[in-house]
Amino acid sequence: MSKKTADLFTVEEHVVFANWLKVAPKCDVAVTLVDVDTALEQLGFTGRAGDYKESDAAVAAIVLERIQERLPQWASFREIKDGNTMKEVVTLGRNVKERGAKRKIETAPRHLLTINWANSGPGISWPEAYYVTWVPVYDVFVVTASADSPDAFGYCDFAIGHFPNTKEFVAEAGQKIKANWNWQYSNFSQERWEYLFDAGLIDVETAERLADEVWGKDAD
């Protein structure tokens, strides 16, 4: 556990989160604020995000910190010879980080749905889990997308949208997910996902309808 303490976010997290929202940081005005590039570097987000922004990855990590172990995780297992014995080596796609601070206020991400983009081989799938998280103090919802490895875009997790506090947050989150699918379809010719691994706040019927609005009902 980190030795830092924070009400909600550390100073660096406030700087990154506020910059991403395009608002002023809502932390103690007496603290010395760093610039956003320095804050990103201190949080460990520099130069690996492909097509997304480093701040998208950092914001996702901030709001999802509490549930890292529940997010999609790629793993491989192999045996190597160590002297006269065989040793099992495990390689993981997701690096579960030490928590950035001991917090008085915790975010509570809520699962929307998990899709499988494709099966590229026996037992090899490409899952992506979507969560929505209300962030107090800033009073916004943040929608995130989480893959099981950083292979596609350099990090596992990205914040893909936000919107003001509303009772209709599930419907709003669905629109942010649809916009992200449309972005991938328009920019990378991303094919429609194959099926749902797990429905959450967004049910199967709604997920299919949102996909139809991006790819059409007859998409393969």
Contacts in CASP RR format, 6 or more apart in sequence:
PFRMAT RR
TARGET T0000
AUTHOR 0000-0000-0000
METHOD contacts of the structure
MODEL  1
MSKKTADLFTVEEHVVFANWLKVAPKCDVAVTLVDVDTALEQLGFTGRAG
DYKESDAAVAAIVLERIQERLPQWASFREIKDGNTMKEVVTLGRNVKERG
AKRKIETAPRHLLTINWANSGPGISWPEAYYVTWVPVYDVFVVTASADSP
DAFGYCDFAIGHFPNTKEFVAEAGQKIKANWNWQYSNFSQERWEYLFDAG
LIDVETAERLADEVWGKDAD
1 98 0 8 1.000
1 99 0 8 1.000
1 102 0 8 1.000
2 98 0 8 1.000
2 99 0 8 1.000
2 100 0 8 1.000
2 101 0 8 1.000
2 102 0 8 1.000
3 102 0 8 1.000
4 10 0 8 1.000
4 100 0 8 1.000
4 101 0 8 1.000
4 102 0 8 1.000
5 101 0 8 1.000
5 102 0 8 1.000
5 103 0 8 1.000
5 104 0 8 1.000
6 13 0 8 1.000
6 101 0 8 1.000
6 102 0 8 1.000
6 103 0 8 1.000
6 104 0 8 1.000
7 103 0 8 1.000
7 104 0 8 1.000
7 105 0 8 1.000
8 103 0 8 1.000
8 104 0 8 1.000
8 105 0 8 1.000
8 135 0 8 1.000
8 136 0 8 1.000
8 137 0 8 1.000
9 17 0 8 1.000
9 27 0 8 1.000
9 62 0 8 1.000
9 101 0 8 1.000
9 103 0 8 1.000
10 100 0 8 1.000
10 101 0 8 1.000
11 25 0 8 1.000
11 27 0 8 1.000
11 31 0 8 1.000
11 32 0 8 1.000
11 33 0 8 1.000
11 34 0 8 1.000
11 39 0 8 1.000
12 34 0 8 1.000
12 38 0 8 1.000
12 39 0 8 1.000
12 42 0 8 1.000
12 43 0 8 1.000
13 39 0 8 1.000
13 43 0 8 1.000
13 62 0 8 1.000
13 100 0 8 1.000
14 25 0 8 1.000
14 26 0 8 1.000
14 27 0 8 1.000
14 33 0 8 1.000
15 25 0 8 1.000
15 33 0 8 1.000
15 34 0 8 1.000
15 35 0 8 1.000
15 36 0 8 1.000
15 39 0 8 1.000
16 36 0 8 1.000
16 39 0 8 1.000
16 40 0 8 1.000
16 43 0 8 1.000
16 45 0 8 1.000
16 55 0 8 1.000
16 58 0 8 1.000
16 59 0 8 1.000
16 62 0 8 1.000
17 25 0 8 1.000
17 59 0 8 1.000
17 62 0 8 1.000
17 135 0 8 1.000
17 138 0 8 1.000
18 24 0 8 1.000
18 25 0 8 1.000
18 26 0 8 1.000
18 138 0 8 1.000
19 36 0 8 1.000
19 39 0 8 1.000
19 55 0 8 1.000
20 55 0 8 1.000
20 56 0 8 1.000
20 58 0 8 1.000
20 59 0 8 1.000
20 159 0 8 1.000
20 162 0 8 1.000
21 138 0 8 1.000
21 140 0 8 1.000
21 162 0 8 1.000
23 138 0 8 1.000
25 33 0 8 1.000
26 137 0 8 1.000
26 138 0 8 1.000
27 33 0 8 1.000
34 42 0 8 1.000
36 55 0 8 1.000
40 46 0 8 1.000
40 54 0 8 1.000
40 55 0 8 1.000
40 58 0 8 1.000
43 58 0 8 1.000
43 61 0 8 1.000
44 58 0 8 1.000
45 54 0 8 1.000
45 55 0 8 1.000
45 57 0 8 1.000
45 58 0 8 1.000
45 61 0 8 1.000
45 155 0 8 1.000
46 54 0 8 1.000
47 54 0 8 1.000
48 54 0 8 1.000
48 57 0 8 1.000
48 150 0 8 1.000
48 154 0 8 1.000
48 155 0 8 1.000
49 56 0 8 1.000
49 57 0 8 1.000
49 153 0 8 1.000
49 154 0 8 1.000
49 155 0 8 1.000
49 158 0 8 1.000
50 153 0 8 1.000
50 154 0 8 1.000
51 153 0 8 1.000
51 187 0 8 1.000
51 188 0 8 1.000
52 153 0 8 1.000
52 155 0 8 1.000
52 158 0 8 1.000
56 158 0 8 1.000
56 159 0 8 1.000
56 160 0 8 1.000
57 154 0 8 1.000
57 155 0 8 1.000
57 157 0 8 1.000
57 158 0 8 1.000
57 159 0 8 1.000
59 142 0 8 1.000
59 159 0 8 1.000
60 142 0 8 1.000
60 144 0 8 1.000
60 145 0 8 1.000
60 146 0 8 1.000
60 155 0 8 1.000
60 157 0 8 1.000
60 158 0 8 1.000
60 159 0 8 1.000
61 97 0 8 1.000
61 155 0 8 1.000
61 157 0 8 1.000
63 107 0 8 1.000
63 109 0 8 1.000
63 133 0 8 1.000
63 135 0 8 1.000
63 142 0 8 1.000
63 144 0 8 1.000
63 159 0 8 1.000
64 71 0 8 1.000
64 107 0 8 1.000
64 109 0 8 1.000
64 131 0 8 1.000
64 133 0 8 1.000
64 144 0 8 1.000
64 146 0 8 1.000
64 157 0 8 1.000
65 97 0 8 1.000
65 99 0 8 1.000
65 100 0 8 1.000
65 107 0 8 1.000
66 99 0 8 1.000
66 106 0 8 1.000
66 107 0 8 1.000
66 108 0 8 1.000
66 109 0 8 1.000
67 109 0 8 1.000
67 131 0 8 1.000
68 94 0 8 1.000
68 96 0 8 1.000
68 97 0 8 1.000
69 96 0 8 1.000
71 94 0 8 1.000
71 129 0 8 1.000
71 146 0 8 1.000
71 148 0 8 1.000
71 156 0 8 1.000
71 157 0 8 1.000
72 94 0 8 1.000
72 114 0 8 1.000
72 127 0 8 1.000
72 128 0 8 1.000
72 129 0 8 1.000
72 146 0 8 1.000
72 147 0 8 1.000
72 148 0 8 1.000
72 156 0 8 1.000
73 92 0 8 1.000
73 93 0 8 1.000
73 94 0 8 1.000
73 148 0 8 1.000
74 92 0 8 1.000
74 93 0 8 1.000
74 94 0 8 1.000
74 148 0 8 1.000
74 149 0 8 1.000
75 90 0 8 1.000
75 91 0 8 1.000
75 92 0 8 1.000
75 93 0 8 1.000
76 90 0 8 1.000
76 91 0 8 1.000
77 88 0 8 1.000
77 89 0 8 1.000
77 90 0 8 1.000
77 91 0 8 1.000
78 88 0 8 1.000
78 89 0 8 1.000
78 91 0 8 1.000
79 86 0 8 1.000
79 87 0 8 1.000
79 88 0 8 1.000
79 89 0 8 1.000
80 86 0 8 1.000
80 87 0 8 1.000
80 89 0 8 1.000
81 87 0 8 1.000
93 148 0 8 1.000
93 149 0 8 1.000
93 150 0 8 1.000
93 156 0 8 1.000
94 148 0 8 1.000
94 149 0 8 1.000
94 150 0 8 1.000
94 156 0 8 1.000
105 136 0 8 1.000
105 137 0 8 1.000
107 133 0 8 1.000
107 134 0 8 1.000
107 135 0 8 1.000
108 133 0 8 1.000
108 134 0 8 1.000
109 131 0 8 1.000
109 132 0 8 1.000
109 133 0 8 1.000
109 144 0 8 1.000
110 131 0 8 1.000
110 132 0 8 1.000
110 133 0 8 1.000
110 201 0 8 1.000
111 129 0 8 1.000
111 130 0 8 1.000
111 131 0 8 1.000
111 198 0 8 1.000
111 200 0 8 1.000
111 201 0 8 1.000
112 130 0 8 1.000
112 131 0 8 1.000
112 132 0 8 1.000
112 143 0 8 1.000
112 170 0 8 1.000
112 173 0 8 1.000
112 174 0 8 1.000
112 177 0 8 1.000
112 200 0 8 1.000
112 201 0 8 1.000
112 202 0 8 1.000
113 129 0 8 1.000
113 130 0 8 1.000
113 177 0 8 1.000
113 196 0 8 1.000
113 198 0 8 1.000
113 199 0 8 1.000
113 200 0 8 1.000
113 201 0 8 1.000
113 202 0 8 1.000
113 207 0 8 1.000
114 127 0 8 1.000
114 128 0 8 1.000
114 129 0 8 1.000
114 130 0 8 1.000
114 196 0 8 1.000
114 197 0 8 1.000
114 198 0 8 1.000
115 127 0 8 1.000
115 128 0 8 1.000
115 130 0 8 1.000
115 193 0 8 1.000
115 194 0 8 1.000
115 195 0 8 1.000
115 196 0 8 1.000
115 197 0 8 1.000
115 207 0 8 1.000
116 125 0 8 1.000
116 126 0 8 1.000
116 127 0 8 1.000
116 193 0 8 1.000
116 194 0 8 1.000
116 195 0 8 1.000
116 196 0 8 1.000
116 197 0 8 1.000
117 125 0 8 1.000
117 126 0 8 1.000
117 127 0 8 1.000
117 128 0 8 1.000
117 190 0 8 1.000
117 191 0 8 1.000
117 193 0 8 1.000
117 194 0 8 1.000
118 125 0 8 1.000
118 126 0 8 1.000
118 191 0 8 1.000
118 193 0 8 1.000
118 194 0 8 1.000
119 125 0 8 1.000
119 126 0 8 1.000
119 194 0 8 1.000
120 126 0 8 1.000
125 197 0 8 1.000
126 147 0 8 1.000
126 148 0 8 1.000
126 152 0 8 1.000
127 147 0 8 1.000
127 148 0 8 1.000
127 197 0 8 1.000
128 145 0 8 1.000
128 146 0 8 1.000
128 147 0 8 1.000
128 193 0 8 1.000
129 145 0 8 1.000
129 146 0 8 1.000
129 198 0 8 1.000
130 143 0 8 1.000
130 144 0 8 1.000
130 145 0 8 1.000
130 146 0 8 1.000
130 173 0 8 1.000
130 177 0 8 1.000
130 202 0 8 1.000
131 143 0 8 1.000
131 144 0 8 1.000
131 146 0 8 1.000
132 141 0 8 1.000
132 142 0 8 1.000
132 143 0 8 1.000
132 144 0 8 1.000
132 169 0 8 1.000
132 170 0 8 1.000
132 173 0 8 1.000
132 201 0 8 1.000
133 141 0 8 1.000
133 142 0 8 1.000
133 144 0 8 1.000
134 140 0 8 1.000
134 141 0 8 1.000
134 165 0 8 1.000
134 169 0 8 1.000
135 141 0 8 1.000
135 142 0 8 1.000
139 164 0 8 1.000
139 165 0 8 1.000
140 162 0 8 1.000
140 163 0 8 1.000
140 164 0 8 1.000
140 165 0 8 1.000
141 162 0 8 1.000
141 163 0 8 1.000
141 164 0 8 1.000
141 165 0 8 1.000
141 166 0 8 1.000
141 169 0 8 1.000
141 172 0 8 1.000
141 173 0 8 1.000
142 159 0 8 1.000
142 161 0 8 1.000
142 162 0 8 1.000
143 159 0 8 1.000
143 160 0 8 1.000
143 161 0 8 1.000
143 162 0 8 1.000
143 173 0 8 1.000
143 174 0 8 1.000
143 176 0 8 1.000
143 177 0 8 1.000
144 157 0 8 1.000
144 158 0 8 1.000
144 159 0 8 1.000
144 160 0 8 1.000
145 157 0 8 1.000
145 158 0 8 1.000
145 160 0 8 1.000
145 177 0 8 1.000
145 180 0 8 1.000
146 156 0 8 1.000
146 157 0 8 1.000
147 153 0 8 1.000
147 156 0 8 1.000
147 157 0 8 1.000
148 156 0 8 1.000
149 156 0 8 1.000
150 156 0 8 1.000
160 176 0 8 1.000
160 177 0 8 1.000
160 179 0 8 1.000
160 180 0 8 1.000
161 176 0 8 1.000
161 179 0 8 1.000
161 180 0 8 1.000
162 176 0 8 1.000
163 169 0 8 1.000
163 172 0 8 1.000
163 173 0 8 1.000
163 176 0 8 1.000
166 172 0 8 1.000
170 201 0 8 1.000
170 202 0 8 1.000
173 201 0 8 1.000
173 202 0 8 1.000
174 202 0 8 1.000
174 206 0 8 1.000
174 210 0 8 1.000
177 202 0 8 1.000
177 210 0 8 1.000
178 210 0 8 1.000
178 213 0 8 1.000
178 214 0 8 1.000
181 190 0 8 1.000
181 193 0 8 1.000
181 210 0 8 1.000
181 211 0 8 1.000
181 214 0 8 1.000
181 215 0 8 1.000
182 214 0 8 1.000
184 190 0 8 1.000
185 214 0 8 1.000
185 215 0 8 1.000
191 215 0 8 1.000
191 219 0 8 1.000
191 220 0 8 1.000
192 211 0 8 1.000
192 214 0 8 1.000
192 215 0 8 1.000
192 216 0 8 1.000
192 219 0 8 1.000
192 220 0 8 1.000
193 211 0 8 1.000
196 204 0 8 1.000
196 207 0 8 1.000
199 207 0 8 1.000
202 210 0 8 1.000
211 219 0 8 1.000
END
